Amino acid sequence: MDIPRRTASSELRSILLQTVGVLGRLGDVLSGLGGADEAFVLGSWAARFGGERGPFPNDVDVVAVGDVPLRSVREKCREVEQHLRVDINPVVIDTGAWSAPEAEPFVDHIREQPLVPISLDTDADG
């Protein structure tokens, strides 16, 4: 079977990012946070992950959804910053604001961007 090189390398890249790369590391550290219901990478990193052309991102923007202190999210993201040597910019949006039918403009702006889910293993030992 002849698999196009581009497809195979894209899939391998995706697997690596989701396990040992940005997504995997963020999932590992954010899983231990009580109150985080969902988390996403957004912005230019998410756009590139989705195949949009452009320059390599200088940083990673993260949104955590739930009842979790921003300070706690920042502390966890710092672990990933040090390990992967990349700047991470987290924000927290409470669940009610995230799921509101008529969300505030900031939430709408975030939801309109490409979003890449971060797997939060709720059974993690945190």
N, C-alpha and C positions, 0 to 999 in steps of 0.2 A: 504494500500500500504506500502510495506516495503522498506524504503529508507536506503541505507547503511550509517552508521554513518559517515564514513570518507568523503563521498561525500557531505553530508549535512553540516558538520562542515567546509569543505573547501569552500563551497559556502558562508556560513555565514561569514567566515573570510574574504573572498574577498569583500563582501558587506561592512563590517565594515571598511576595509582598504580604500575602495574607497569613503566612505562618511565621517567618523570621524577620520580615521587613516591618515597615511602618504600621500596617494594619494589624499584624500579629502582635507586635510589641504593645501597641495601644490597647488592643483587646485584653492582653495579659494584665496590664496595670490598671485599666479601668474596670475590669471585672470585679475587683475586690472592693469597689466603692459601693457602699450601701446607698440606695436611692437613685442610682443611675439606671433609668429604664431603657434608654437607647443612646447610641452615640454614632456620629458620622464624621467622616473627613469631607471637607467641602473646598470650594475655591479652586485655585489653579492645580493643586495636586489631584483633586478629584477629577477635574476636567482632563488632565493628561492620562490618568488611570483609565478613563472612559474612552480614550483614543483621540481626544481633541489635540490638534497640533499646537505647538507653542514652545516657548523656552522652558527649560527645566525649572520647576518651582524652587524658590529660595527658602520656603517654609511650608509648614503644614497647618492648615486651619481645622480646628476640631470643635464640634458642638456636642455637648452632653445634654441629654434631655432627662429631666427628673428633678427630684428634690435632693440635690447634692451641692455642698458648698463649692464655689468657684476655687477657693483656696486649696481644697482637697484635690480637685481636678488638676490644678496647676502643679501641685507637688508630684502627682503621679506622672504628669506629662514631662516634668523635669527629668525623671528617670529615663524616659525614652530619648529626650534631647541629648543627654549625656552618652547614652549607649550608641545611638545612631548618628550623633553629631548633626542634628537638624533642629532648627527653631520650630517650636510648636506654639500655636496661638489658640488657647481654648476659650470657649464661652459656654455658659450654662443657661438653658431655657427651661423653665418649669413646665411640667407636663400639660397643665391647663392652658398655658399660653401657646404651646406647640400644637395642641390639637384643637384649639379654638377655630370654629368655622370662619369667623372674621378676625383673623390674627392681626396683631399690630404690624406696622410696616417693616420693622427689623426682622421679625419672624418670617414674614412673607418673602423678604429679600433672601433670607437664608434658604427657605424651602424652594425657591425658584432656581437655585444654583444646582449644578451637579452634586449629588450626595453619594458617598460610598459608605455603606454601613460598616461599622466596626462590630465584630462579633463579641458580645458580652456573655461570657460563660457564667451563668448565675450559680453554677456549682463550684466555681473557683474558690480556692482556699484563701485568697486575698491576703 
